[in-house]
Amino acid sequence: MTKIGLLSDTHNHLDDAVLRNLAACDEIWHAGDFGNTNVVNRLRALKPLKGVYGNIDGYDVRSEFSEQLLFYCEEVKVLMKHIGGYPGRYAPGVKDAIIKEQPQLFISGHSHILKIMYDDKLQCLHMNAGAAGLQGWHKVRTIIRFVINGKQITNCEVVELGKPVNR
C-alpha cells in the first residue's frame, strides 16, 4: 500500500499547509510548474518525489525532470504530463500516448482546475490536483491524496488549502 500526495502548479510557493497535508504520504507526485528548485528541494526533504516540468519551469527544474513521465506504482501504470488536458479534451499527442502506453492513471496539471474523472473510452482514470500555489485564477488551492494498493486506486481525498491570498 502506497499513500500518494499529488499536487501541481506551486509556482514558487510551498507553505506549511501543503507540507503538513503531505507528511502522512509515502510519495509526493508533482505534475509540473514547480517554479524553482527550492520547491523541489523542500518536497524531496519531506518524501520521495516524482514529477514533470511545467511550462513556467526554467532550466534548473527542467534539468531534473522530464516533460512526460511513465512509471509504475505497485501494479498501476502511471503517465504524467503537465499540459495534458482531460477526457474528451486531451492536449495534442496525449490521447495517442495514452492509447500507446495504456496507463491505468493519467495525471496532468496546468489548468489550475481540480478534476478527477474516468475515461471510459480509454479505460484510464484522470487526475488533476488543481493548483497548490498562489499564482493563477483558481479560487481555492488544492491537492489530492490517494492510495495505491496493488492494482487498486482508493481513498481519494481532495484537500482544500484555502484561498490563494498574498498575490
Secondary structure, 3 states (H helix, E strand, C coil): CEEEEEECCCCCCCCHHHHHHHCCCCEEEECCCCCCHHHHHHHHHHCCEEEECCCCCCHHHHCCCECEEEEEECCEEEEEECCCEECCEECCCHHHHHHHHCCCEEEECCCCCEEEEEECCCCEEEEEECCCCCCCCCCCEEEEEEEEECCEEEEEEEEEEECCCCC
